[in-house]
Amino acid sequence: IPGQRFNTVSWITWSPQGDHIAYLVRKGKYKSLVIQNVLTKDVERRIDLDMVDEPESPDYSPDGTTIVFSALTAGVGDIFELDLATEEVTNLTNDAFADYAPLYSADGSTIVHLARVSGNNKYFAINRTNQTHTQLTFGMHDDAGGQFIDDRTLVFASTAVDPAQPIDP
């Protein structure tokens, strides 16, 4: 389906301990975040996210205290963080870009996400200590599918190739 991201964002996240999953479910007009124990199969929490539209791509923080996700407000995509103790939701981007697909760095100090800039998907970083936002990737190509392999290294797919050169399959 054109314009949809069903295969480009994560729809489920594992807790750092590996005993819970969190995912989004429809609840009437809005969605809720479900936290389920994978050992007992019990749904332990259901947190309504009726303050945003179309939440997607949840990611547990490494310490398990928060979950970051993307959602729409007034038709614009932003990055939100949910405090699991208080169930408070904070908009971390609140800008005019189409922000989505957030993920925590391995040490939890940074949240990386995609934003649509001049028609291309680019990576941005949010420093959780001082709330600064930094653009990480540039150019007239798309980036996606990021994963941290350690505290400092983000790997991702990119269309940044030379169109005059063949691509090795």
C-alpha positions as CSV (number, residue, x, y, z in Angstrom):
1,I,0.0,0.0,0.0
2,P,1.6,3.3,-1.0
3,G,2.5,5.6,1.9
4,Q,2.3,2.9,4.5
5,R,5.1,1.7,6.7
6,F,3.9,-1.7,7.8
7,N,7.2,-3.4,7.0
8,T,9.6,-0.5,7.9
9,V,8.9,0.1,11.6
10,S,8.9,-2.2,14.6
11,W,5.5,-3.1,16.0
12,I,6.7,-4.9,19.1
13,T,9.4,-4.4,21.7
14,W,11.0,-6.8,24.2
15,S,11.7,-5.6,27.8
16,P,15.4,-5.6,28.7
17,Q,14.9,-8.6,30.9
18,G,13.3,-10.5,28.0
19,D,10.2,-11.5,30.0
20,H,7.7,-9.0,28.7
21,I,6.7,-7.6,25.3
22,A,5.0,-4.3,24.6
23,Y,2.8,-3.7,21.6
24,L,-0.1,-1.5,20.4
25,V,-3.7,-2.6,20.1
26,R,-6.8,-0.8,18.8
27,K,-9.2,0.3,21.6
28,G,-12.2,2.0,19.9
29,K,-11.1,5.1,18.2
30,Y,-7.6,5.1,19.8
31,K,-4.9,2.6,20.6
32,S,-3.5,1.3,23.9
33,L,0.0,0.0,24.7
34,V,-0.2,-3.6,26.0
35,I,2.5,-5.0,28.3
36,Q,2.4,-8.8,28.3
37,N,4.3,-11.3,30.3
38,V,5.7,-13.8,27.8
39,L,6.2,-16.5,30.5
40,T,2.7,-16.5,31.9
41,K,1.0,-15.0,28.7
42,D,-0.9,-12.6,31.1
43,V,-1.6,-9.1,29.9
44,E,-0.3,-7.2,32.9
45,R,-0.9,-3.6,31.8
46,R,-3.0,-1.7,29.2
47,I,-2.1,2.0,28.9
48,D,-4.5,4.1,26.9
49,L,-2.8,6.5,24.4
50,D,-5.9,8.5,23.6
51,M,-3.8,11.8,23.7
52,V,-2.2,10.9,20.3
53,D,-3.3,9.4,17.0
54,E,-1.9,6.3,15.3
55,P,0.9,5.4,17.7
56,E,3.5,2.9,16.3
57,S,7.0,1.5,16.7
58,P,7.4,1.2,20.5
59,D,10.9,0.6,21.9
60,Y,11.8,-0.2,25.6
61,S,14.5,1.8,27.2
62,P,17.5,-0.3,28.3
63,D,16.6,0.2,32.0
64,G,13.0,-0.7,31.3
65,T,11.5,2.4,32.8
66,T,10.2,4.1,29.7
67,I,9.0,3.3,26.2
68,V,9.5,5.6,23.3
69,F,7.1,5.5,20.3
70,S,6.0,7.7,17.4
71,A,2.5,9.0,16.9
72,L,0.6,11.8,15.2
73,T,-0.6,15.1,16.7
74,A,-2.6,17.4,14.5
75,G,-1.6,15.2,11.6
76,V,2.2,15.6,12.2
77,G,4.4,12.7,13.3
78,D,6.3,13.2,16.6
79,I,8.4,11.1,19.0
80,F,6.9,10.5,22.4
81,E,8.3,8.9,25.6
82,L,6.0,7.1,28.1
83,D,7.1,6.9,31.7
84,L,6.0,3.4,32.8
85,A,5.8,4.4,36.5
86,T,3.6,7.5,36.1
87,E,2.1,6.7,32.6
88,E,3.0,10.3,31.7
89,V,3.5,10.8,27.9
90,T,6.0,13.5,26.8
91,N,6.4,14.8,23.2
92,L,10.1,14.9,22.5
93,T,10.2,16.4,19.1
94,N,7.1,18.7,18.6
95,D,8.3,20.0,15.3
96,A,7.1,20.2,11.7
97,F,9.0,17.1,10.5
98,A,7.4,13.7,10.0
99,D,9.2,12.0,12.9
100,Y,9.0,8.2,13.3
101,A,10.7,4.9,14.1
102,P,12.5,5.8,17.4
103,L,14.9,3.6,19.2
104,Y,17.1,3.9,22.3
105,S,20.9,3.7,22.1
106,A,22.3,0.7,23.9
107,D,23.2,2.8,27.0
108,G,19.9,4.7,26.9
109,S,21.5,8.1,26.7
110,T,20.2,8.8,23.2
111,I,17.0,8.3,21.2
112,V,17.5,8.0,17.5
113,H,14.6,8.4,15.0
114,L,13.8,9.0,11.4
115,A,12.4,12.3,10.1
116,R,11.3,13.1,6.6
117,V,13.4,16.1,5.4
118,S,13.1,17.5,1.9
119,G,11.4,14.3,0.8
120,N,14.0,11.9,2.3
121,N,14.2,9.9,5.5
122,K,17.1,11.1,7.7
123,Y,18.4,10.0,11.1
124,F,18.3,12.4,14.1
125,A,19.4,11.9,17.6
126,I,17.9,13.3,20.9
127,N,20.3,13.6,23.8
128,R,18.2,12.6,26.8
129,T,20.4,14.6,29.2
130,N,20.1,18.0,27.6
131,Q,17.3,17.4,25.1
132,T,19.5,18.6,22.1
133,H,18.5,17.4,18.7
134,T,21.2,16.5,16.1
135,Q,20.8,15.5,12.5
136,L,23.0,12.4,11.9
137,T,22.6,11.6,8.2
138,F,22.4,14.0,5.2
139,G,22.0,13.9,1.4
140,M,19.4,13.1,-1.2
141,H,18.8,9.5,-0.2
142,D,16.7,7.5,2.3
143,D,17.9,5.8,5.5
144,A,16.0,3.3,7.5
145,G,16.1,0.1,9.7
146,G,18.6,1.4,12.3
147,Q,19.9,-0.8,15.1
148,F,22.6,-0.1,17.7
149,I,25.3,-2.7,17.9
150,D,27.0,-1.0,20.8
151,D,26.8,2.3,22.8
152,R,28.3,4.3,19.9
153,T,27.6,2.4,16.7
154,L,24.3,2.7,14.7
155,V,24.0,0.5,11.6
156,F,21.2,1.1,9.1
157,A,20.1,0.6,5.5
158,S,20.5,3.4,3.1
159,T,19.9,4.2,-0.6
160,A,23.1,6.3,-0.7
161,V,24.7,4.5,-3.6
162,D,26.3,5.7,-6.8
163,P,23.6,5.1,-9.5
164,A,26.4,4.7,-12.1
165,Q,27.9,1.7,-10.2
166,P,26.3,-1.8,-10.1
167,I,25.2,-3.1,-6.7
168,D,26.6,-6.4,-5.7
169,P,23.5,-8.7,-4.9
